[in-house]
């Protein structure tokens, strides 16, 4: 053995009760589980829980996992695998023009590091880049918005037949290269310009290849239930399994309505649909600030959006739609500037805006909130990020209890004050919602974070503590595990996770980061 965990309470990821056992690791795999495993380095695990590494089903580390391969934010909270390519927008497959546009559009999510080597264009090439060495394992979803950008551009119109064929071919090729499925961001341009029929056609390709569809659907606000129902319809018509991204019911119009969503999903499952979901255990959401704009503002791409935002008459049209009608970018709800907190800026001269709502900053400057919002977006060339304080605790708790629930951080790693979920999601589940509140049982919660997402991904060699499987393992103290990241101090490590192994290699060793990069890409259909 390379490592033996002595006397651990093994919680294996199936939901079964924990049991005391030794677990031996050799050559990157779980070699033996039993009453007395010998040999190698022995780690005293009495009183601690040994479980599979956590699988982050919704991650936005696409760029930062390459820029900072030790990936401390994730390994320090026990994440050993994450799913990239989310919300229909990521950096593969692309050509030079699309990549240049995405670097502008996604700067608020991932930054645009100077001097970074963008040496890939296809999904396969991106996965090859991950294989040069990262701390975690990573799966990838084909981003539908990026694919539409590649073949249709930024026009708000139906795809032509030839464009549709090109998109289907690109999705099929990306699946062949190892992608696990398709994602959408249907409140983000240009992906939101696709109608239901277009999504069905793409999902038929995905379903036929054994992948799944993970949409950020068209509304988490005024039209939330209708938006969820559309995604179920897409799944049923296409025959493609459905995994609902960061599933929740937000904004005042949806307070206390999680039960309606869960009833909708239960009815679909009972009718034969294959549906799962993920969520994060926090109330605020996070995105780039320009995402709140009406979709028509972004037609033509980021430069066209900045031009519209610079025009006085167009600004008034945008303001009226955002404040009075409710833009599709703000989920059909009239915007409450008090709920929109700027948490990341690109220019140091805008640092005074960070940690304050748009309403607060506007009042301090004696201007209307919409004016400050427009001015910041133009000045920052759309590279600003924000928090949206629109969630409800009762909805969060109800959804995490659902039988198909998995965990996803939706974490953004850049900005002055990124959402603390990027550093704290998984310990928060086990500390706050298991130990403190009892919303979930320990074994049940571990299954939500490990075995269940592994099944959705179709992983056969990890996600459980079982002999012969990859040694992605977390040893934690059930009495002290906790998130410490806050909205004021978001880049703080969790406590109570002294050991994390990825492919048998410690990335956290006796509570110390090792800097090891034993991870790489996972590719659909292969180990």
Buried (B, 14 or more C-beta within 10 A) or exposed (E): BBBBBBBBBBBBBBBEEBEEBBBBBBEBBBBBBEEEBEEBEBBEBEEBBBBBBBBBBBBBBBBBBBBBBBBBBBBBBBBBBBBBBBBBBBBBBBEEEBBBBBBBBBBBBBBBBEEEEBEBBBBBEBBBBBEEBBBBBBBBBBBBBBBBBBBBBBEBEBBEEEBBEBBBEBBBBBBBBBBBBBBBBBBBBBBBBBEEEBBBBBBBBBBEBBBBBBBBBBBBBBBBBEBBBBBBBBBBBBEBBBBBBBBBBBBEBBBEBBEEBBEBBBEBBEEEBBBBBBBBBBBBBBBBBBBBBBBBBBBBBBEEBBEBBEEEEBBEBBBEBBBEEBBBBBBBBBBBBEBBBBBBBBEEEBEEBBBBBBBBBBBEEEEBBBEBBBBBBBBBBBBBBBBBBBBBEEBBBBBBBBEBBBBBBBBBBBBBBBBBBBBBBBBBBBBBBBBEEEBBEBBBBBBBBBBBBBBBBBBEBBBBBBEEBBBBBBBBBBEBBBBBBEBEEBBBBBBBBBBBBBBBBBBBBEEEBBEBBBBBBBBBEEE
